[in-house]
Amino acid sequence: MSLSPTTLLATWFGAGFLRPAPGTWGSLAALPLAWGLSSLSGPLGIGLAALAVTLLGIWAAEGYRKSCGREDPSEVVIDEVAGQLLTLIAVAPDILAYTAGFFLFRLFDILKPGPIGWADREVKGGLGIMLDDVFAGLLSGVLLWGLGKGTGWWTTI
């Protein structure tokens, strides 16, 4: 497979080729990006990055999907990056918060409850690849924010 722009983006610069569990590697790859963006520009920076990654991800995932001939290739992890960024929008950079956010997002991405599972099953193409992780990120983000607000364990917006 060539290292075309769609391949580089869809696999998040090769993180999706790491084994085992490429989705976990994609989620981990998002953490330093989220930390840096949050430190420099707060929730707005992470939110804009999540939007940009999601829109680019729809394009890149669709292109990669078509080029490899598989509906939802496991090496496409830009969706995990978008979902992980969404998870972390409402918390300040903090090891405990980011660890909890990582595990919450992975839990919902793997279990796919409710609308997450619906998006995974029913929405096809690049949008479908991205949408379940966007939903998982939003749900994880709300729970992470609530947990931080309720316990005071980390700073929330």
Secondary structure, DSSP 8 states (H G I E B T S, - for coil): ----HHHHHHTTTTGGGSSS-HHHHHHHHHHHHHHHHHHHHHHHHHHHHHHHHHHHHHHHHHHHHHHHT-SS-TT--HHHHHHHHHHHTTB-S-HHHHHHHHHHHHHHHHH--HHHHHHHHH--HHHHHHHHHHHHHHHHHHHHHHHHHHH-SS-B-
